[in-house]
Amino acid sequence: MYVVTGGAGFIGSAFVWKLNQMGVSRIVVVDELGHDEKWKNLVRLRYEEYVHKDEFLKTVEAGRDPWGVRAVVHMGACSSTTETDADYLMRNNLRYSQILAKFCVEKRARFVNASSAATYGDGTLGFSDDTETMLRLKPLNMYGYSKQLFDLWAHSTGLLDHLASLKFFNVYGPNEYHKGDMMSVICKAHKQIGETGRLRLFKSYRPDYGPGEQKRDFIYVKDCLEVMWWLLENPRVNGVFNVGTGKARSWNDLARAVFAAMGREPDIEYIEMPEAIRDKYQYFTEAPMEKLRRAGYDREFTSLEDGARDYVQNYLEKPEQHFDSLG
């Protein structure tokens, strides 16, 4: 049985879809559905059981495994970079992950964990996923710190040699619609352009970057799924790995890609950045991907233009916008 925590969330539900594509339906979805609409991500997927995250944790803490777990893909965490309840993040993001990691090692089950590029802080130390850099990182928010603490713990205990922890960069794609302000800019841009015909981007406050020329490593969620599946198929590949394209692109590039996917001419307005985030704003992120390549991963990553086109035309502009394993 495959367990996907955060299985109703963005990357989690997308990975349930990927498992379905690979002929796998013996899946336990672990999540906390609450009152938002992420349950819609599950409607057209195939899985055997849904378990609330608290119930799942109690079972695991008791050392029981009624499912015969083969692998745990742990995407369940609070992913809000603005969450200020540090105790909650310590329990939900750090402690929960530690318990699952130890459980999987004891049961000889594969463990794939969601870390984050937020661990890199302001980027002054670079974005290398090697151990030396990892030990020196200083995240800028509590979310990033909770992810960093897990990676450090896994390293210090030796468990990092038995699991894969993935530092996702700027992921976009279907099934992110419940995330509100945490949705990707591509998703927000499609809505904004559809409503106003124009897209607003932040001005730059550094002379070496023009307006909208701040850069990010944007990765299509389908590429993330390929990496995750490959890691399940290659359980001897362990450690911390970046998951990006290895190529930074500007917000202007992203805007042009969305306009093109929508069949429209670009119309971009540059607006003031809120003062509250100016001092913490990252002007450049890019994922070095050499470590994953050396481990044997050889698939090419989707270009921003191709990813935006697929996302916009095959999902955002369709009546059924979610991943679908039943149709």
C-alpha positions as CSV (number, residue, x, y, z in Angstrom):
1,M,0.0,0.0,0.0
2,Y,1.2,3.5,-0.8
3,V,0.4,6.3,1.7
4,V,0.3,9.9,0.5
5,T,0.0,12.4,3.3
6,G,-1.4,15.7,2.3
7,G,-3.1,13.6,-0.3
8,A,-5.9,16.0,-0.9
9,G,-3.5,19.0,-1.3
10,F,-1.7,20.3,-4.3
11,I,1.3,18.1,-4.9
12,G,-0.1,15.2,-2.8
13,S,-3.3,14.8,-4.9
14,A,-1.3,15.3,-8.1
15,F,0.9,12.4,-7.0
16,V,-2.2,10.2,-6.4
17,W,-3.0,11.0,-10.0
18,K,0.5,10.0,-11.0
19,L,0.2,6.7,-9.1
20,N,-3.1,6.1,-10.9
21,Q,-1.4,6.7,-14.2
22,M,1.1,4.0,-13.3
23,G,-1.6,1.5,-12.5
24,V,-1.6,2.0,-8.8
25,S,-4.8,2.4,-6.8
26,R,-3.9,0.7,-3.5
27,I,-3.4,4.1,-1.9
28,V,-4.2,5.5,1.5
29,V,-4.9,9.3,1.4
30,V,-4.0,11.0,4.7
31,D,-5.1,14.6,5.2
32,E,-7.3,17.0,7.1
33,L,-10.0,18.2,4.8
34,G,-11.4,21.0,7.0
35,H,-13.7,23.5,5.4
36,D,-11.9,24.5,2.2
37,E,-12.4,22.9,-1.2
38,K,-9.4,20.7,-1.5
39,W,-11.7,17.7,-1.3
40,K,-12.5,18.4,-4.9
41,N,-8.9,17.3,-5.8
42,L,-9.9,13.8,-4.8
43,V,-13.2,13.4,-6.6
44,R,-11.8,11.9,-9.9
45,L,-8.9,9.9,-8.4
46,R,-8.7,6.3,-7.4
47,Y,-7.7,5.3,-3.9
48,E,-8.7,2.7,-1.3
49,E,-9.0,4.7,2.0
50,Y,-9.0,8.2,3.5
51,V,-7.6,8.6,7.0
52,H,-7.5,11.8,9.0
53,K,-4.0,12.8,9.7
54,D,-4.4,12.7,13.5
55,E,-5.8,9.1,13.4
56,F,-2.9,8.1,11.1
57,L,-0.3,9.6,13.4
58,K,-1.8,7.7,16.4
59,T,-1.6,4.4,14.5
60,V,1.9,5.0,13.5
61,E,3.0,6.1,17.0
62,A,1.6,2.9,18.4
63,G,3.8,1.0,16.0
64,R,0.9,-0.5,14.1
65,D,0.7,-0.9,10.3
66,P,-2.7,-2.2,9.3
67,W,-2.2,-1.2,5.7
68,G,1.1,-3.0,4.9
69,V,2.8,0.2,4.0
70,R,5.2,0.0,1.1
71,A,6.0,3.7,0.9
72,V,5.0,7.0,2.5
73,V,5.1,10.1,0.3
74,H,4.9,12.8,2.9
75,M,3.5,16.0,1.4
76,G,1.3,16.8,4.4
77,A,2.4,20.0,6.1
78,C,1.4,23.6,6.6
79,S,2.9,25.3,3.6
80,S,2.0,28.9,4.4
81,T,5.1,31.0,4.5
82,T,3.2,33.6,6.5
83,E,2.1,31.2,9.3
84,T,3.2,32.7,12.7
85,D,2.2,29.9,15.1
86,A,5.7,28.5,15.6
87,D,4.5,25.8,18.0
88,Y,2.0,24.5,15.5
89,L,4.7,24.3,12.8
90,M,7.0,22.5,15.2
91,R,4.3,19.9,15.8
92,N,2.8,19.7,12.3
93,N,5.8,20.1,10.1
94,L,8.7,18.8,12.2
95,R,7.5,16.3,14.8
96,Y,5.0,14.6,12.5
97,S,7.7,14.2,9.8
98,Q,10.2,12.8,12.3
99,I,7.7,10.2,13.5
100,L,6.9,9.1,10.0
101,A,10.5,8.9,9.0
102,K,11.4,6.6,11.9
103,F,8.3,4.5,11.2
104,C,9.3,4.0,7.6
105,V,12.9,3.1,8.4
106,E,11.7,0.6,11.0
107,K,9.2,-1.0,8.6
108,R,11.7,-0.8,5.7
109,A,9.2,1.3,3.7
110,R,10.3,4.0,1.3
111,F,10.0,7.6,2.7
112,V,9.9,10.6,0.4
113,N,9.5,13.9,2.2
114,A,8.6,17.4,1.1
115,S,11.3,19.9,2.2
116,S,11.3,23.3,0.6
117,A,13.4,25.9,-1.2
118,A,12.3,28.3,1.6
119,T,15.1,26.7,3.6
120,Y,17.5,28.8,1.5
121,G,16.5,32.0,3.1
122,D,17.6,35.1,1.2
123,G,19.8,33.1,-1.1
124,T,23.1,34.7,-0.1
125,L,24.5,31.2,0.6
126,G,23.4,30.0,-2.8
127,F,21.0,27.1,-3.5
128,S,23.2,24.1,-3.5
129,D,21.6,20.9,-2.0
130,D,24.9,19.6,-0.7
131,T,25.4,18.9,2.9
132,E,27.9,21.7,3.6
133,T,25.4,24.3,2.4
134,M,22.5,22.7,4.2
135,L,24.3,23.0,7.6
136,R,24.7,26.8,7.2
137,L,21.3,27.8,5.9
138,K,19.2,30.5,7.7
139,P,15.5,30.5,6.6
140,L,13.6,33.8,6.7
141,N,10.3,32.4,7.9
142,M,9.1,29.8,10.3
143,Y,7.8,27.6,7.6
144,G,11.2,27.3,6.0
145,Y,12.8,26.8,9.4
146,S,10.5,23.9,10.2
147,K,11.6,22.2,7.0
148,Q,15.2,23.0,7.6
149,L,15.0,21.5,11.1
150,F,13.8,18.2,9.7
151,D,16.6,18.0,7.2
152,L,19.2,18.8,9.9
153,W,17.6,16.2,12.2
154,A,17.6,13.5,9.5
155,H,21.3,14.3,8.8
156,S,22.3,14.2,12.4
157,T,20.5,10.9,13.2
158,G,21.8,9.2,10.0
159,L,18.2,8.7,8.7
160,L,19.0,10.9,5.7
161,D,20.8,7.9,4.3
162,H,17.5,6.1,4.2
163,L,15.1,8.7,2.8
164,A,14.7,11.4,0.2
165,S,13.8,14.9,1.2
166,L,12.8,17.2,-1.7
167,K,13.4,21.0,-1.9
168,F,10.6,22.1,-4.2
169,F,11.1,25.5,-5.9
170,N,8.2,27.5,-7.4
171,V,5.7,24.7,-8.3
172,Y,2.6,25.5,-10.4
173,G,-0.1,23.3,-12.0
174,P,-3.5,21.7,-11.6
175,N,-5.1,21.1,-8.1
176,E,-3.6,24.2,-6.5
177,Y,-6.9,26.1,-6.6
178,H,-7.7,25.7,-2.8
179,K,-4.5,27.4,-1.8
180,G,-5.9,31.0,-1.9
181,D,-3.1,33.5,-1.8
182,M,-0.5,30.7,-1.9
183,M,-1.5,29.7,-5.4
184,S,1.1,30.1,-8.1
185,V,1.3,33.4,-10.0
186,I,0.4,31.5,-13.2
187,C,-2.9,30.6,-11.7
188,K,-3.5,34.1,-10.4
189,A,-2.4,35.6,-13.7
190,H,-4.8,33.6,-15.7
191,K,-7.7,34.9,-13.5
192,Q,-6.5,38.5,-13.5
193,I,-5.9,38.6,-17.3
194,G,-9.3,37.0,-17.9
195,E,-11.0,39.6,-15.7
196,T,-9.1,42.8,-16.6
197,G,-7.0,42.0,-19.7
198,R,-3.9,43.1,-17.8
199,L,-1.4,41.6,-15.4
200,R,0.2,43.5,-12.5
201,L,3.8,42.7,-11.5
202,F,6.0,44.2,-8.8
203,K,8.4,47.0,-9.6
204,S,12.1,46.4,-8.7
205,Y,13.9,48.2,-6.0
206,R,17.4,47.1,-7.1
207,P,19.3,48.8,-9.9
208,D,20.5,45.4,-11.3
209,Y,17.0,44.2,-11.9
210,G,14.4,45.9,-14.1
211,P,10.7,45.9,-13.3
212,G,9.4,42.3,-13.6
213,E,12.9,41.0,-14.2
214,Q,13.2,39.3,-10.7
215,K,13.8,35.6,-11.4
216,R,12.5,32.4,-10.0
217,D,12.9,28.7,-10.9
218,F,9.4,27.8,-12.0
219,I,8.7,24.0,-12.2
220,Y,5.6,22.4,-13.5
221,V,4.0,20.0,-11.1
222,K,4.0,17.2,-13.6
223,D,7.8,17.3,-13.5
224,C,7.8,17.1,-9.7
225,L,5.7,13.9,-10.1
226,E,8.2,12.3,-12.4
227,V,11.0,13.0,-9.9
228,M,8.9,11.6,-7.0
229,W,8.0,8.4,-9.0
230,W,11.6,7.9,-10.0
231,L,12.6,8.1,-6.3
232,L,10.1,5.4,-5.4
233,E,11.5,3.2,-8.1
234,N,15.0,3.9,-7.0
235,P,15.0,3.4,-3.2
236,R,18.7,3.5,-2.9
237,V,18.8,7.1,-3.9
238,N,18.7,9.0,-0.7
239,G,19.5,12.5,0.7
240,V,18.3,16.0,0.2
241,F,17.6,17.0,-3.5
242,N,16.5,20.2,-5.2
243,V,13.4,19.9,-7.4
244,G,13.5,22.7,-9.9
245,T,14.3,23.1,-13.6
246,G,17.8,24.5,-13.0
247,K,16.9,27.6,-15.1
248,A,15.7,30.8,-13.5
249,R,13.1,32.8,-15.5
250,S,11.8,36.3,-14.9
251,W,8.3,37.3,-14.0
252,N,8.1,39.0,-17.3
253,D,8.8,35.7,-19.0
254,L,6.0,34.1,-17.0
255,A,3.6,36.9,-17.9
256,R,4.4,36.5,-21.6
257,A,4.0,32.8,-21.4
258,V,0.5,33.1,-19.8
259,F,-0.6,35.8,-22.3
260,A,0.6,33.6,-25.2
261,A,-1.2,30.5,-23.8
262,M,-4.4,32.6,-23.6
263,G,-3.9,33.9,-27.2
264,R,-3.5,37.5,-26.0
265,E,-1.0,40.3,-26.4
266,P,1.0,41.1,-23.2
267,D,-0.3,44.0,-21.2
268,I,1.7,44.4,-18.0
269,E,1.4,47.0,-15.3
270,Y,4.2,47.4,-12.7
271,I,3.0,48.2,-9.2
272,E,4.7,49.1,-5.9
273,M,5.8,46.2,-3.7
274,P,4.3,46.3,-0.2
275,E,6.9,47.7,2.2
276,A,6.4,44.8,4.6
277,I,8.0,42.4,2.2
278,R,10.6,44.6,0.4
279,D,13.4,43.7,2.8
280,K,12.7,39.9,2.5
281,Y,12.0,39.7,-1.2
282,Q,14.1,37.3,-3.2
283,Y,15.3,38.6,-6.5
284,F,16.7,35.4,-7.8
285,T,16.2,31.7,-7.1
286,E,17.6,28.8,-9.2
287,A,17.9,25.2,-8.3
288,P,21.2,23.5,-9.1
289,M,20.2,20.1,-10.3
290,E,23.5,18.3,-10.6
291,K,23.0,16.2,-7.5
292,L,19.8,14.6,-8.8
293,R,21.4,14.2,-12.2
294,R,24.5,12.4,-10.7
295,A,22.1,10.1,-8.9
296,G,20.8,9.0,-12.3
297,Y,17.7,11.1,-13.0
298,D,17.8,11.9,-16.7
299,R,14.4,13.2,-17.8
300,E,14.2,16.7,-19.2
301,F,12.2,19.4,-17.5
302,T,9.2,21.2,-19.1
303,S,9.9,24.7,-20.3
304,L,8.0,27.6,-18.7
305,E,6.2,28.3,-22.1
306,D,5.2,24.6,-22.5
307,G,4.1,24.2,-18.9
308,A,2.0,27.4,-19.0
309,R,0.4,26.3,-22.2
310,D,-0.6,22.9,-20.9
311,Y,-1.8,24.3,-17.6
312,V,-3.8,27.1,-19.1
313,Q,-5.3,25.4,-22.2
314,N,-5.9,21.9,-20.7
315,Y,-6.9,22.8,-17.2
316,L,-7.6,26.4,-16.3
317,E,-9.7,27.0,-19.4
318,K,-11.6,23.7,-19.1
319,P,-14.8,23.0,-17.1
320,E,-13.0,20.2,-15.2
321,Q,-9.7,21.8,-14.0
322,H,-8.5,19.0,-11.8
323,F,-6.3,16.0,-12.5
324,D,-8.6,13.2,-13.6
325,S,-8.0,9.5,-13.4
326,L,-11.5,8.5,-14.1
327,G,-12.3,10.2,-17.4
